[in-house]
Amino acid sequence: MAWRFSLEAPHRAIDDIHRYNVVFKLNAGRNIGNYNLARCRQVTDGSGRVWLEALGLSDLREDSELEHALIVRTPFEDEGDE
């Protein structure tokens, strides 16, 4: 599987950027951790293109990016970050 090796770099990049974008929010009196994916877009968008190519769906890239823009509403504010 030649494409497997092309996924290693994006995987490492996603792991690295996630470490620096952890956020915590209070939920029912407990701090719940998650990732601020808005700050990870430069990496996650690139990995999306790699997946589309690996699946033979490169021609759907513009549709995929439009759908993402219409659905994902991750705020860029630092509100709730600790």
BALUM-810195 format. One record per residue: residue in one letter; x, y, z of N, C-alpha, C in turn; residue number from 1. Coordinates in steps of 0.2 Angstrom, whole numbers, always signed. Example, Ala and Ser with C-alpha at 12.3 -4.5 7.8 and 13.67 -1.06 7.14 Angstrom:
@res = A, n.east = +66, n.north = -28, n.up = +39, ca.east = +62, ca.north = -22, ca.up = +39, c.east = +66, c.north = -16, c.up = +39, n = 1
@res = S, n.east = +64, n.north = -11, n.up = +35, ca.east = +68, ca.north = -5, ca.up = +36, c.east = +64, c.north = +0, c.up = +39, n = 2
END
This chain:
@res = M, n.east = +4, n.north = -6, n.up = +0, ca.east = +0, ca.north = +0, ca.up = +0, c.east = +4, c.north = +6, c.up = +0, n = 1
@res = A, n.east = +6, n.north = +9, n.up = -6, ca.east = +10, ca.north = +15, ca.up = -6, c.east = +7, c.north = +21, c.up = -3, n = 2
@res = W, n.east = +0, n.north = +22, n.up = -3, ca.east = -3, ca.north = +28, ca.up = +0, c.east = -2, c.north = +28, c.up = +7, n = 3
@res = R, n.east = -1, n.north = +22, n.up = +10, ca.east = +0, ca.north = +22, ca.up = +18, c.east = +6, c.north = +27, c.up = +20, n = 4
@res = F, n.east = +11, n.north = +27, n.up = +16, ca.east = +17, ca.north = +31, ca.up = +18, c.east = +15, c.north = +38, c.up = +17, n = 5
@res = S, n.east = +11, n.north = +40, n.up = +12, ca.east = +10, ca.north = +47, ca.up = +11, c.east = +5, c.north = +50, c.up = +17, n = 6
@res = L, n.east = +2, n.north = +45, n.up = +21, ca.east = -2, ca.north = +47, ca.up = +27, c.east = +2, c.north = +48, c.up = +33, n = 7
@res = E, n.east = +8, n.north = +46, n.up = +33, ca.east = +12, ca.north = +46, ca.up = +39, c.east = +14, c.north = +53, c.up = +41, n = 8
@res = A, n.east = +16, n.north = +57, n.up = +37, ca.east = +17, ca.north = +64, ca.up = +38, c.east = +11, c.north = +68, c.up = +40, n = 9
@res = P, n.east = +5, n.north = +68, n.up = +37, ca.east = +0, ca.north = +72, ca.up = +39, c.east = -3, c.north = +69, c.up = +46, n = 10
@res = H, n.east = -2, n.north = +63, n.up = +48, ca.east = -4, ca.north = +60, ca.up = +54, c.east = +1, c.north = +63, c.up = +60, n = 11
@res = R, n.east = +7, n.north = +63, n.up = +58, ca.east = +12, ca.north = +66, ca.up = +63, c.east = +10, c.north = +74, c.up = +64, n = 12
@res = A, n.east = +9, n.north = +77, n.up = +59, ca.east = +7, ca.north = +84, ca.up = +59, c.east = +1, c.north = +86, c.up = +63, n = 13
@res = I, n.east = -4, n.north = +81, n.up = +62, ca.east = -11, ca.north = +82, ca.up = +66, c.east = -9, c.north = +81, c.up = +74, n = 14
@res = D, n.east = -6, n.north = +76, n.up = +75, ca.east = -4, ca.north = +74, ca.up = +82, c.east = +0, c.north = +80, c.up = +85, n = 15
@res = D, n.east = +5, n.north = +83, n.up = +82, ca.east = +8, ca.north = +89, ca.up = +84, c.east = +4, c.north = +95, c.up = +86, n = 16
@res = I, n.east = +0, n.north = +96, n.up = +81, ca.east = -4, ca.north = +103, ca.up = +81, c.east = -9, c.north = +102, c.up = +87, n = 17
@res = H, n.east = -12, n.north = +96, n.up = +88, ca.east = -17, ca.north = +94, ca.up = +93, c.east = -14, c.north = +96, c.up = +100, n = 18
@res = R, n.east = -8, n.north = +94, n.up = +101, ca.east = -5, ca.north = +95, ca.up = +107, c.east = -5, c.north = +102, c.up = +110, n = 19
@res = Y, n.east = -4, n.north = +107, n.up = +105, ca.east = -4, ca.north = +114, ca.up = +106, c.east = -11, c.north = +117, c.up = +106, n = 20
@res = N, n.east = -16, n.north = +114, n.up = +105, ca.east = -23, ca.north = +117, ca.up = +104, c.east = -28, c.north = +113, c.up = +108, n = 21
@res = V, n.east = -26, n.north = +111, n.up = +114, ca.east = -31, ca.north = +108, ca.up = +119, c.east = -34, c.north = +114, c.up = +122, n = 22
@res = V, n.east = -41, n.north = +113, n.up = +123, ca.east = -45, ca.north = +118, ca.up = +127, c.east = -49, c.north = +114, c.up = +132, n = 23
@res = F, n.east = -51, n.north = +117, n.up = +137, ca.east = -55, ca.north = +114, ca.up = +143, c.east = -61, c.north = +119, c.up = +144, n = 24
@res = K, n.east = -67, n.north = +115, n.up = +144, ca.east = -73, ca.north = +119, ca.up = +146, c.east = -76, c.north = +116, c.up = +152, n = 25
@res = L, n.east = -80, n.north = +120, n.up = +156, ca.east = -83, ca.north = +117, ca.up = +162, c.east = -90, c.north = +114, c.up = +159, n = 26
@res = N, n.east = -91, n.north = +108, n.up = +161, ca.east = -97, ca.north = +104, ca.up = +159, c.east = -100, c.north = +101, c.up = +165, n = 27
@res = A, n.east = -105, n.north = +103, n.up = +168, ca.east = -108, ca.north = +99, ca.up = +174, c.east = -103, c.north = +99, c.up = +180, n = 28
@res = G, n.east = -99, n.north = +105, n.up = +181, ca.east = -94, ca.north = +105, ca.up = +186, c.east = -88, c.north = +102, c.up = +185, n = 29
@res = R, n.east = -87, n.north = +99, n.up = +179, ca.east = -80, ca.north = +95, ca.up = +177, c.east = -77, c.north = +99, c.up = +171, n = 30
@res = N, n.east = -71, n.north = +99, n.up = +171, ca.east = -67, ca.north = +102, ca.up = +165, c.east = -66, c.north = +96, c.up = +160, n = 31
@res = I, n.east = -69, n.north = +97, n.up = +154, ca.east = -69, ca.north = +92, ca.up = +149, c.east = -64, c.north = +95, c.up = +144, n = 32
@res = G, n.east = -59, n.north = +91, n.up = +142, ca.east = -54, ca.north = +93, ca.up = +137, c.east = -57, c.north = +91, c.up = +130, n = 33
@res = N, n.east = -54, n.north = +95, n.up = +125, ca.east = -56, ca.north = +94, ca.up = +118, c.east = -50, c.north = +98, c.up = +114, n = 34
@res = Y, n.east = -51, n.north = +98, n.up = +108, ca.east = -46, ca.north = +102, ca.up = +103, c.east = -50, c.north = +107, c.up = +100, n = 35
@res = N, n.east = -46, n.north = +113, n.up = +99, ca.east = -49, ca.north = +119, ca.up = +96, c.east = -47, c.north = +118, c.up = +88, n = 36
@res = L, n.east = -51, n.north = +114, n.up = +84, ca.east = -49, ca.north = +112, ca.up = +78, c.east = -49, c.north = +118, c.up = +73, n = 37
@res = A, n.east = -52, n.north = +124, n.up = +75, ca.east = -51, ca.north = +130, ca.up = +71, c.east = -44, c.north = +132, c.up = +70, n = 38
@res = R, n.east = -40, n.north = +131, n.up = +75, ca.east = -33, ca.north = +132, ca.up = +75, c.east = -29, c.north = +127, c.up = +72, n = 39
@res = C, n.east = -32, n.north = +122, n.up = +70, ca.east = -28, ca.north = +116, ca.up = +66, c.east = -30, c.north = +116, c.up = +59, n = 40
@res = R, n.east = -33, n.north = +121, n.up = +56, ca.east = -36, ca.north = +120, ca.up = +49, c.east = -30, c.north = +119, c.up = +44, n = 41
@res = Q, n.east = -25, n.north = +122, n.up = +45, ca.east = -20, ca.north = +122, ca.up = +40, c.east = -17, c.north = +114, c.up = +39, n = 42
@res = V, n.east = -18, n.north = +111, n.up = +45, ca.east = -15, ca.north = +104, ca.up = +44, c.east = -21, c.north = +99, c.up = +43, n = 43
@res = T, n.east = -27, n.north = +100, n.up = +46, ca.east = -33, ca.north = +96, ca.up = +44, c.east = -35, c.north = +96, c.up = +37, n = 44
@res = D, n.east = -35, n.north = +102, n.up = +34, ca.east = -37, ca.north = +103, ca.up = +27, c.east = -32, c.north = +99, c.up = +23, n = 45
@res = G, n.east = -26, n.north = +100, n.up = +24, ca.east = -21, ca.north = +96, ca.up = +20, c.east = -22, c.north = +88, c.up = +20, n = 46
@res = S, n.east = -23, n.north = +86, n.up = +26, ca.east = -25, ca.north = +79, ca.up = +27, c.east = -31, c.north = +77, c.up = +24, n = 47
@res = G, n.east = -36, n.north = +81, n.up = +23, ca.east = -42, ca.north = +80, ca.up = +20, c.east = -41, c.north = +79, c.up = +12, n = 48
@res = R, n.east = -36, n.north = +83, n.up = +9, ca.east = -34, ca.north = +82, ca.up = +2, c.east = -31, c.north = +76, c.up = +1, n = 49
@res = V, n.east = -26, n.north = +74, n.up = +6, ca.east = -23, ca.north = +67, ca.up = +5, c.east = -28, c.north = +61, c.up = +5, n = 50
@res = W, n.east = -33, n.north = +62, n.up = +10, ca.east = -38, ca.north = +56, ca.up = +10, c.east = -42, c.north = +56, c.up = +3, n = 51
@res = L, n.east = -44, n.north = +62, n.up = +1, ca.east = -48, ca.north = +62, ca.up = -6, c.east = -43, c.north = +59, c.up = -11, n = 52
@res = E, n.east = -37, n.north = +60, n.up = -11, ca.east = -33, ca.north = +57, ca.up = -16, c.east = -32, c.north = +50, c.up = -16, n = 53
@res = A, n.east = -31, n.north = +48, n.up = -9, ca.east = -30, ca.north = +41, ca.up = -8, c.east = -36, c.north = +37, c.up = -10, n = 54
@res = L, n.east = -42, n.north = +40, n.up = -9, ca.east = -48, ca.north = +36, ca.up = -10, c.east = -50, c.north = +37, c.up = -18, n = 55
@res = G, n.east = -46, n.north = +41, n.up = -22, ca.east = -48, ca.north = +42, ca.up = -29, c.east = -53, c.north = +47, c.up = -30, n = 56
@res = L, n.east = -54, n.north = +51, n.up = -25, ca.east = -60, ca.north = +56, ca.up = -25, c.east = -57, c.north = +63, c.up = -26, n = 57
@res = S, n.east = -51, n.north = +64, n.up = -29, ca.east = -48, ca.north = +71, ca.up = -29, c.east = -53, c.north = +76, c.up = -33, n = 58
@res = D, n.east = -57, n.north = +74, n.up = -38, ca.east = -61, ca.north = +78, ca.up = -41, c.east = -67, c.north = +81, c.up = -37, n = 59
@res = L, n.east = -68, n.north = +78, n.up = -31, ca.east = -73, ca.north = +81, ca.up = -26, c.east = -70, c.north = +86, c.up = -21, n = 60
@res = R, n.east = -64, n.north = +88, n.up = -22, ca.east = -61, ca.north = +92, ca.up = -17, c.east = -65, c.north = +99, c.up = -16, n = 61
@res = E, n.east = -67, n.north = +102, n.up = -21, ca.east = -70, ca.north = +109, ca.up = -20, c.east = -77, c.north = +107, c.up = -17, n = 62
@res = D, n.east = -80, n.north = +102, n.up = -19, ca.east = -87, ca.north = +100, ca.up = -15, c.east = -86, c.north = +99, c.up = -8, n = 63
@res = S, n.east = -80, n.north = +95, n.up = -7, ca.east = -79, ca.north = +94, ca.up = +0, c.east = -77, c.north = +100, c.up = +5, n = 64
@res = E, n.east = -73, n.north = +104, n.up = +2, ca.east = -72, ca.north = +110, ca.up = +5, c.east = -78, c.north = +115, c.up = +6, n = 65
@res = L, n.east = -82, n.north = +115, n.up = +1, ca.east = -88, ca.north = +119, ca.up = +2, c.east = -93, c.north = +116, c.up = +8, n = 66
@res = E, n.east = -93, n.north = +110, n.up = +8, ca.east = -98, ca.north = +106, ca.up = +13, c.east = -95, c.north = +108, c.up = +20, n = 67
@res = H, n.east = -88, n.north = +107, n.up = +20, ca.east = -85, ca.north = +109, ca.up = +27, c.east = -86, c.north = +116, c.up = +29, n = 68
@res = A, n.east = -86, n.north = +120, n.up = +24, ca.east = -87, ca.north = +127, ca.up = +26, c.east = -94, c.north = +129, c.up = +28, n = 69
@res = L, n.east = -99, n.north = +125, n.up = +26, ca.east = -106, ca.north = +126, ca.up = +27, c.east = -108, c.north = +122, c.up = +34, n = 70
@res = I, n.east = -104, n.north = +117, n.up = +36, ca.east = -106, ca.north = +113, ca.up = +41, c.east = -102, c.north = +115, c.up = +48, n = 71
@res = V, n.east = -96, n.north = +115, n.up = +47, ca.east = -91, ca.north = +116, ca.up = +53, c.east = -92, c.north = +124, c.up = +55, n = 72
@res = R, n.east = -93, n.north = +124, n.up = +62, ca.east = -94, ca.north = +131, ca.up = +65, c.east = -90, c.north = +132, c.up = +71, n = 73
@res = T, n.east = -83, n.north = +130, n.up = +70, ca.east = -79, ca.north = +130, ca.up = +76, c.east = -77, c.north = +137, c.up = +77, n = 74
@res = P, n.east = -78, n.north = +140, n.up = +83, ca.east = -76, ca.north = +147, ca.up = +84, c.east = -68, c.north = +148, c.up = +84, n = 75
@res = F, n.east = -66, n.north = +154, n.up = +82, ca.east = -59, ca.north = +155, ca.up = +83, c.east = -57, c.north = +159, c.up = +89, n = 76
@res = E, n.east = -62, n.north = +161, n.up = +93, ca.east = -61, ca.north = +164, ca.up = +99, c.east = -57, c.north = +160, c.up = +104, n = 77
@res = D, n.east = -54, n.north = +163, n.up = +109, ca.east = -51, ca.north = +159, ca.up = +115, c.east = -55, c.north = +158, c.up = +120, n = 78
@res = E, n.east = -61, n.north = +160, n.up = +120, ca.east = -66, ca.north = +159, ca.up = +125, c.east = -67, c.north = +152, c.up = +128, n = 79
@res = G, n.east = -66, n.north = +151, n.up = +134, ca.east = -66, ca.north = +145, ca.up = +137, c.east = -60, c.north = +141, c.up = +137, n = 80
@res = D, n.east = -55, n.north = +144, n.up = +134, ca.east = -48, ca.north = +141, ca.up = +135, c.east = -45, c.north = +142, c.up = +142, n = 81
@res = E, n.east = -42, n.north = +137, n.up = +144, ca.east = -38, ca.north = +138, ca.up = +150, c.east = -31, c.north = +135, c.up = +150, n = 82
END
